[in-house]
């Protein structure tokens, strides 16, 4: 089924208080035919067919906006990566990407969450060993082995 690309999805690529200058600048270079909440629309303001857009228009849009060539699907990965970078909950990311299972989301994007592993280990160490935090993560692991 055809999926419409909406302003809200593009706007979600960067926090509202720190807009991505490259995206904002690129969008302002394009002539605006926006009607409603579509980012890309036909000359009459209606939704474009996604397959036609990707095969006929996407490269031209990038060239006119002065952006390097990327696959349209790369926007999906960029969106997910930016959500992770701003600390979005994995269940929210799962819902945004339409994954049936959280496992799919974590398998695909878990490598982008290494700080989460250390942060959770620190929280567990504080829970088990108190607020002292002596010895850090390694100290906590050593205490468990004794």
SEGUBA-629518 format. One record per residue (C-alpha): residue number from 1; residue in one letter; z, y, x. Coordinates in nm, 2 decimals. Example, Ala and Ser with C-alpha at 12.3 -4.5 7.8 and 13.67 -1.06 7.14 Angstrom:
BEGIN
- i  aa  z  y  x
- 1  A  0.78  -0.45  1.23
- 2  S  0.71  -0.11  1.37
//
This chain:
BEGIN
- i  aa  z  y  x
- 1  X  0.00  0.00  0.00
- 2  X  -0.08  0.35  0.13
- 3  X  0.21  0.55  0.26
- 4  X  0.22  0.93  0.24
- 5  X  0.33  1.12  0.55
- 6  X  0.57  1.39  0.43
- 7  X  0.71  1.71  0.58
- 8  X  1.07  1.57  0.57
- 9  X  0.97  1.28  0.79
- 10  X  0.82  1.52  1.05
- 11  X  1.11  1.76  1.02
- 12  X  1.35  1.47  1.08
- 13  X  1.21  1.42  1.43
- 14  X  1.44  1.70  1.56
- 15  X  1.77  1.84  1.44
- 16  X  1.73  2.16  1.23
- 17  X  1.94  2.36  1.48
- 18  X  1.72  2.26  1.78
- 19  X  1.36  2.23  1.65
- 20  X  1.12  2.06  1.88
- 21  X  0.91  2.35  2.02
- 22  X  0.61  2.13  2.10
- 23  X  0.59  1.99  1.74
- 24  X  0.65  2.33  1.58
- 25  X  0.39  2.49  1.81
- 26  X  0.14  2.22  1.74
- 27  X  0.18  2.24  1.36
- 28  X  0.14  2.62  1.36
- 29  X  -0.20  2.58  1.54
- 30  X  -0.34  2.38  1.25
- 31  X  -0.48  2.55  0.94
- 32  X  -0.24  2.50  0.66
- 33  X  -0.35  2.33  0.34
- 34  X  0.00  2.22  0.25
- 35  X  0.06  2.16  -0.11
- 36  X  0.39  2.00  -0.20
- 37  X  0.55  1.80  0.08
- 38  X  0.25  1.64  0.25
- 39  X  0.20  1.70  0.62
- 40  X  -0.16  1.59  0.63
- 41  X  -0.37  1.63  0.32
- 42  X  -0.74  1.64  0.22
- 43  X  -0.93  1.97  0.17
- 44  X  -0.82  1.97  -0.19
- 45  X  -0.45  1.93  -0.10
- 46  X  -0.43  1.56  -0.20
- 47  X  -0.29  1.27  0.00
- 48  X  -0.53  1.12  0.25
- 49  X  -0.61  0.76  0.28
- 50  X  -0.39  0.64  0.58
- 51  X  -0.66  0.41  0.73
- 52  X  -0.92  0.68  0.71
- 53  X  -0.68  0.94  0.86
- 54  X  -0.58  0.72  1.15
- 55  X  -0.94  0.62  1.23
- 56  X  -1.12  0.94  1.16
- 57  X  -0.88  1.24  1.18
- 58  X  -0.58  1.16  1.40
- 59  X  -0.75  1.21  1.74
- 60  X  -0.91  1.53  1.62
- 61  X  -0.58  1.66  1.49
- 62  X  -0.42  1.59  1.83
- 63  X  -0.70  1.75  2.02
- 64  X  -0.69  2.07  1.80
- 65  X  -0.32  2.09  1.84
- 66  X  -0.34  2.06  2.22
- 67  X  -0.14  1.74  2.23
- 68  X  -0.20  1.43  2.44
- 69  X  -0.35  1.13  2.27
- 70  X  -0.10  0.88  2.13
- 71  X  -0.13  0.61  1.87
- 72  X  -0.02  0.72  1.52
- 73  X  0.23  0.43  1.52
- 74  X  0.40  0.58  1.83
- 75  X  0.54  0.84  1.59
- 76  X  0.74  0.57  1.43
- 77  X  0.90  0.47  1.76
- 78  X  0.96  0.83  1.85
- 79  X  1.13  0.89  1.52
- 80  X  1.36  0.59  1.57
- 81  X  1.43  0.69  1.94
- 82  X  1.53  1.04  1.84
- 83  X  1.75  0.91  1.56
- 84  X  1.93  0.69  1.82
- 85  X  1.96  0.97  2.07
- 86  X  2.13  1.19  1.81
- 87  X  2.38  0.91  1.72
- 88  X  2.24  0.80  1.39
- 89  X  2.40  0.48  1.25
- 90  X  2.18  0.17  1.29
- 91  X  2.19  0.10  0.92
- 92  X  2.04  0.44  0.85
- 93  X  1.77  0.38  1.11
- 94  X  1.70  0.04  0.95
- 95  X  1.65  0.20  0.61
- 96  X  1.43  0.48  0.75
- 97  X  1.20  0.23  0.92
- 98  X  1.20  -0.01  0.62
- 99  X  1.32  -0.31  0.82
- 100  X  1.44  -0.59  0.60
- 101  X  1.71  -0.69  0.84
- 102  X  1.94  -0.49  1.08
- 103  X  1.86  -0.76  1.33
- 104  X  1.50  -0.64  1.34
- 105  X  1.61  -0.28  1.41
- 106  X  1.86  -0.39  1.68
- 107  X  1.61  -0.63  1.85
- 108  X  1.35  -0.36  1.87
- 109  X  1.57  -0.06  1.96
- 110  X  1.89  -0.20  2.09
- 111  X  1.79  -0.13  2.45
- 112  X  1.80  0.24  2.37
- 113  X  2.18  0.21  2.28
- 114  X  2.34  0.12  2.62
- 115  X  2.60  0.40  2.58
- 116  X  2.71  0.24  2.26
- 117  X  2.81  -0.07  2.45
- 118  X  3.03  0.11  2.69
- 119  X  3.18  0.33  2.42
- 120  X  3.27  0.03  2.20
- 121  X  3.42  -0.14  2.50
- 122  X  3.64  0.16  2.57
- 123  X  3.75  0.18  2.21
- 124  X  3.85  -0.19  2.22
- 125  X  4.04  -0.14  2.55
- 126  X  4.23  0.15  2.39
- 127  X  4.31  -0.07  2.09
- 128  X  4.42  -0.37  2.29
- 129  X  4.59  -0.19  2.58
- 130  X  4.69  0.14  2.44
- 131  X  4.60  0.50  2.52
- 132  X  4.69  0.46  2.89
- 133  X  4.34  0.36  2.98
- 134  X  4.45  0.25  3.33
- 135  X  4.20  0.05  3.51
- 136  X  3.92  0.14  3.27
- 137  X  3.70  -0.14  3.13
- 138  X  3.73  -0.36  3.45
- 139  X  4.11  -0.33  3.44
- 140  X  4.11  -0.44  3.07
- 141  X  3.89  -0.74  3.15
- 142  X  4.12  -0.83  3.44
- 143  X  4.43  -0.81  3.22
- 144  X  4.27  -1.04  2.96
- 145  X  4.19  -1.31  3.23
- 146  X  4.55  -1.32  3.36
//
